[in-house]
Amino acid sequence: MSAVEQSRLDSGVGSLSPRLGIGFFPSGLEISFLLAGLGFVVWGCALATWRLRAQAEPGVD
């Protein structure tokens, strides 16, 4: 691996937060926050769908 390829890999590790320049840790945190937010969105959609379905079908709880 050449030095250019290595520097590309090193700069790509923290690509989500290049301004901080700390490296992997900020991007790892950002990824976990994004995944948590996505999980809440999916959970909210599933809950809303279940509630609407329960309202649409009386007797099904």
DSSP file (Angstrom, degrees, kcal/mol; ACC not computed):
  #  RESIDUE AA STRUCTURE BP1 BP2  ACC     N-H-->O    O-->H-N    N-H-->O    O-->H-N    TCO  KAPPA ALPHA  PHI   PSI    X-CA   Y-CA   Z-CA
    1    1 A M              0   0    0      0, 0.0     2,-0.1     0, 0.0     0, 0.0   0.000 360.0 360.0 360.0 132.1    0.0    0.0    0.0
    2    2 A S     >  -     0   0    0      1,-0.1     4,-2.2     4,-0.0     5,-0.2  -0.318 360.0-109.4 -81.8 167.6    1.4    3.3   -1.0
    3    3 A A  H  > S+     0   0    0      1,-0.2     4,-2.3     2,-0.2     5,-0.2   0.835 118.6  55.7 -65.4 -32.4    1.6    6.4    1.3
    4    4 A V  H  > S+     0   0    0      2,-0.2     4,-2.0     1,-0.2    -1,-0.2   0.929 108.5  46.7 -66.9 -44.3   -1.1    8.1   -0.8
    5    5 A E  H  > S+     0   0    0      1,-0.2     4,-2.3     2,-0.2    -2,-0.2   0.912 112.2  51.2 -63.1 -41.5   -3.5    5.2   -0.3
    6    6 A Q  H  X S+     0   0    0     -4,-2.2     4,-2.6     1,-0.2    -1,-0.2   0.900 109.6  49.4 -62.9 -40.8   -2.7    5.1    3.4
    7    7 A S  H  X S+     0   0    0     -4,-2.3     4,-2.4     2,-0.2    -1,-0.2   0.858 109.3  52.7 -69.0 -33.0   -3.4    8.8    3.8
    8    8 A R  H  X S+     0   0    0     -4,-2.0     4,-1.7     2,-0.2    -2,-0.2   0.926 111.2  46.8 -64.6 -43.3   -6.7    8.5    2.0
    9    9 A L  H  X S+     0   0    0     -4,-2.3     4,-1.0     2,-0.2    -2,-0.2   0.931 112.7  49.5 -63.2 -44.6   -7.7    5.7    4.4
   10   10 A D  H >X S+     0   0    0     -4,-2.6     4,-0.6     1,-0.2     3,-0.5   0.899 113.4  45.5 -62.6 -40.6   -6.7    7.7    7.4
   11   11 A S  H 3< S+     0   0    0     -4,-2.4    -1,-0.2     1,-0.2    -2,-0.2   0.776 110.2  55.8 -74.5 -24.3   -8.5   10.8    6.2
   12   12 A G  H >< S+     0   0    0     -4,-1.7     3,-1.3     1,-0.2    -1,-0.2   0.653  89.6  75.7 -80.6 -15.3  -11.6    8.7    5.4
   13   13 A V  H << S+     0   0    0     -4,-1.0     3,-0.3    -3,-0.5    -1,-0.2   0.934 106.9  30.3 -64.5 -45.8  -11.9    7.2    8.8
   14   14 A G  T >< S+     0   0    0     -4,-0.6     3,-1.3    -3,-0.2    -1,-0.3  -0.128  81.4 132.6-101.2  38.1  -13.4   10.4   10.4
   15   15 A S  T <   +     0   0    0     -3,-1.3    -1,-0.2     1,-0.3    -2,-0.1   0.747  63.6  62.0 -67.1 -23.3  -15.1   11.5    7.2
   16   16 A L  T 3  S+     0   0    0     -3,-0.3    -1,-0.3     1,-0.3     3,-0.1   0.789 119.4  25.6 -72.0 -24.7  -18.4   12.3    8.9
   17   17 A S    X>  +     0   0    0     -3,-1.3     4,-1.2     6,-0.2     3,-0.5  -0.514  68.4 154.1-135.9  68.8  -16.7   14.9   11.1
   18   18 A P  T 34 S+     0   0    0      0, 0.0    -1,-0.1     0, 0.0    -3,-0.1   0.768  71.0  64.2 -69.2 -23.4  -13.6   16.2    9.2
   19   19 A R  T 34 S+     0   0    0      1,-0.2    -2,-0.1    -3,-0.1    -3,-0.0   0.853 100.2  50.8 -70.0 -33.0  -13.8   19.6   11.0
   20   20 A L  T <4 S-     0   0    0     -3,-0.5    -1,-0.2    -6,-0.2    -6,-0.0   0.892  85.0-164.4 -71.7 -37.9  -13.1   18.0   14.4
   21   21 A G     <  +     0   0    0     -4,-1.2     3,-0.1    -7,-0.2    -1,-0.1   0.686  49.0 121.5  66.7  18.7  -10.1   16.1   13.1
   22   22 A I        -     0   0    0     -5,-0.3     2,-0.4     1,-0.3     3,-0.2   0.815  67.1-130.8 -84.5 -30.2  -10.0   13.8   16.0
   23   23 A G     >  -     0   0    0     -6,-0.3     4,-0.8     1,-0.2    -1,-0.3  -0.960  60.6  -6.6 122.9-135.0  -10.3   10.6   14.0
   24   24 A F  H  > S+     0   0    0     -2,-0.4     4,-2.6     1,-0.2     5,-0.2   0.827 113.2  73.2 -75.6 -32.5  -12.7    7.7   14.4
   25   25 A F  H  > S+     0   0    0      1,-0.2     4,-2.3     2,-0.2    -1,-0.2   0.882  98.0  44.7 -57.4 -47.7  -14.3    8.5   17.7
   26   26 A P  H  > S+     0   0    0      0, 0.0     4,-2.8     0, 0.0    -1,-0.2   0.914 114.9  48.4 -63.3 -40.2  -16.6   11.4   16.6
   27   27 A S  H  X S+     0   0    0     -4,-0.8     4,-2.6     1,-0.2    -2,-0.2   0.880 110.4  52.2 -69.4 -33.5  -17.7    9.5   13.5
   28   28 A G  H  X S+     0   0    0     -4,-2.6     4,-2.2     2,-0.2    -1,-0.2   0.914 111.5  46.7 -63.9 -42.0  -18.4    6.4   15.6
   29   29 A L  H  X S+     0   0    0     -4,-2.3     4,-2.5    -5,-0.2    -2,-0.2   0.924 112.1  50.3 -63.8 -43.9  -20.5    8.5   18.0
   30   30 A E  H  X S+     0   0    0     -4,-2.8     4,-2.6     1,-0.2    -2,-0.2   0.909 109.8  50.9 -62.6 -40.7  -22.3   10.1   15.1
   31   31 A I  H  X S+     0   0    0     -4,-2.6     4,-2.6     1,-0.2    -1,-0.2   0.918 110.7  48.7 -62.8 -42.3  -23.1    6.7   13.6
   32   32 A S  H  X S+     0   0    0     -4,-2.2     4,-2.3     1,-0.2    -1,-0.2   0.890 112.2  48.5 -66.9 -37.3  -24.5    5.5   16.9
   33   33 A F  H  X S+     0   0    0     -4,-2.5     4,-2.6     2,-0.2    -1,-0.2   0.902 111.8  49.8 -66.8 -39.4  -26.6    8.6   17.2
   34   34 A L  H  X S+     0   0    0     -4,-2.6     4,-2.6     2,-0.2    -2,-0.2   0.920 112.1  47.7 -63.7 -43.0  -27.9    8.2   13.7
   35   35 A L  H  X S+     0   0    0     -4,-2.6     4,-2.4     2,-0.2    -2,-0.2   0.898 111.7  50.2 -65.7 -39.6  -28.7    4.5   14.3
   36   36 A A  H  X S+     0   0    0     -4,-2.3     4,-2.2     2,-0.2    -2,-0.2   0.923 112.0  47.8 -63.7 -43.4  -30.5    5.4   17.5
   37   37 A G  H  X S+     0   0    0     -4,-2.6     4,-2.1     1,-0.2    -2,-0.2   0.908 111.7  49.8 -62.6 -42.1  -32.5    8.1   15.7
   38   38 A L  H  X S+     0   0    0     -4,-2.6     4,-2.6     1,-0.2    -1,-0.2   0.894 108.9  53.0 -63.8 -39.3  -33.4    5.7   12.9
   39   39 A G  H  X S+     0   0    0     -4,-2.4     4,-2.7     1,-0.2    -2,-0.2   0.908 108.4  49.6 -61.9 -42.4  -34.5    3.1   15.5
   40   40 A F  H  X S+     0   0    0     -4,-2.2     4,-2.6     2,-0.2    -1,-0.2   0.892 111.0  50.1 -63.7 -39.0  -36.8    5.6   17.2
   41   41 A V  H  X S+     0   0    0     -4,-2.1     4,-2.5     2,-0.2    -2,-0.2   0.938 113.0  45.5 -64.4 -46.6  -38.3    6.6   13.8
   42   42 A V  H  X S+     0   0    0     -4,-2.6     4,-2.5     1,-0.2    -2,-0.2   0.918 113.9  49.4 -62.9 -43.1  -38.9    2.9   12.9
   43   43 A W  H  X S+     0   0    0     -4,-2.7     4,-2.4     1,-0.2    -1,-0.2   0.907 111.5  49.2 -63.2 -41.9  -40.3    2.2   16.3
   44   44 A G  H  X S+     0   0    0     -4,-2.6     4,-2.6     2,-0.2    -2,-0.2   0.898 111.5  48.8 -64.4 -41.0  -42.7    5.2   16.1
   45   45 A C  H  X S+     0   0    0     -4,-2.5     4,-2.6     2,-0.2    -2,-0.2   0.909 111.9  49.1 -65.4 -41.2  -43.9    4.2   12.6
   46   46 A A  H  X S+     0   0    0     -4,-2.5     4,-2.3     2,-0.2    -2,-0.2   0.914 112.7  47.7 -64.5 -41.9  -44.5    0.7   13.8
   47   47 A L  H  X S+     0   0    0     -4,-2.4     4,-2.4     2,-0.2    -2,-0.2   0.918 112.7  48.4 -65.0 -43.7  -46.4    1.9   16.8
   48   48 A A  H  X S+     0   0    0     -4,-2.6     4,-2.6     2,-0.2     5,-0.2   0.907 112.0  49.6 -63.6 -41.5  -48.5    4.4   14.7
   49   49 A T  H  X S+     0   0    0     -4,-2.6     4,-2.4     1,-0.2    -1,-0.2   0.914 111.4  49.0 -62.9 -42.4  -49.3    1.6   12.2
   50   50 A W  H  X S+     0   0    0     -4,-2.3     4,-2.2     2,-0.2    -2,-0.2   0.902 112.3  48.2 -64.7 -41.1  -50.4   -0.7   15.0
   51   51 A R  H  X S+     0   0    0     -4,-2.4     4,-2.0     2,-0.2    -2,-0.2   0.916 112.6  48.0 -66.0 -43.1  -52.6    1.9   16.6
   52   52 A L  H  X S+     0   0    0     -4,-2.6     4,-2.2     1,-0.2    -2,-0.2   0.899 112.2  49.6 -64.3 -39.6  -54.2    2.8   13.2
   53   53 A R  H  X S+     0   0    0     -4,-2.4     4,-1.7     1,-0.2    -1,-0.2   0.891 109.6  51.5 -66.5 -38.1  -54.8   -0.9   12.5
   54   54 A A  H  < S+     0   0    0     -4,-2.2     6,-0.3     1,-0.2    -1,-0.2   0.862 112.2  46.7 -66.2 -35.2  -56.4   -1.4   15.9
   55   55 A Q  H  < S+     0   0    0     -4,-2.0    -2,-0.2     1,-0.2    -1,-0.2   0.862 111.2  51.6 -72.6 -34.9  -58.7    1.6   15.3
   56   56 A A  H  < S+     0   0    0     -4,-2.2    -2,-0.2     1,-0.2    -1,-0.2   0.805 112.0  48.0 -73.5 -28.4  -59.6    0.3   11.8
   57   57 A E  S >< S-     0   0    0     -4,-1.7     3,-1.8     3,-0.2    -1,-0.2  -0.844  82.6-151.2-115.7  95.2  -60.5   -3.2   13.1
   58   58 A P  T 3  S+     0   0    0      0, 0.0     3,-0.1     0, 0.0    -3,-0.1  -0.378  82.2  30.9 -64.3 141.4  -62.8   -2.9   16.1
   59   59 A G  T 3  S+     0   0    0      1,-0.2     2,-0.6    -5,-0.1    -4,-0.1   0.225  94.3 104.1  94.3 -14.4  -62.4   -5.9   18.5
   60   60 A V    <         0   0    0     -3,-1.8    -1,-0.2    -6,-0.3    -3,-0.2  -0.901 360.0 360.0-102.0 119.9  -58.7   -6.4   17.6
   61   61 A D              0   0    0     -2,-0.6    -1,-0.1    -3,-0.1    -7,-0.1   0.399 360.0 360.0-118.3 360.0  -56.5   -5.1   20.4
